[in-house]
């Protein structure tokens, strides 16, 4: 019986077939696409919040609780986006500090 090592790649490609499809440029594109979509979604939530506040101020919307929920949702989504950005920057800085 012949046992091949991990470096041959035979066992890894069978265990993780999705690893064959990944290349470094697609990983970078995926991260860029993720952050772009995240910013877009947060912007959409902010716009909806602004519209609900304007509707309340103009008298169209009588439900203060719905406006407050929209404003808090926008606030929380922005805080989440900023924390994701901070963690990504910390990870990048940590990689840059690594000794080669």
Number of C-alpha atoms within 10 A of each C-alpha: 3 4 5 10 9 9 8 9 11 11 13 13 12 11 10 9 11 9 11 10 7 10 9 8 9 11 11 11 11 12 13 12 12 12 15 11 12 17 16 12 15 20 15 13 19 20 14 16 22 16 14 22 20 14 15 16 11 10 10 11 14 12 12 12 9 15 21 14 13 21 19 14 16 21 16 13 19 19 13 14 17 13 12 14 13 12 12 13 12 12 12 11 11 10 10 10 9 7 5 4
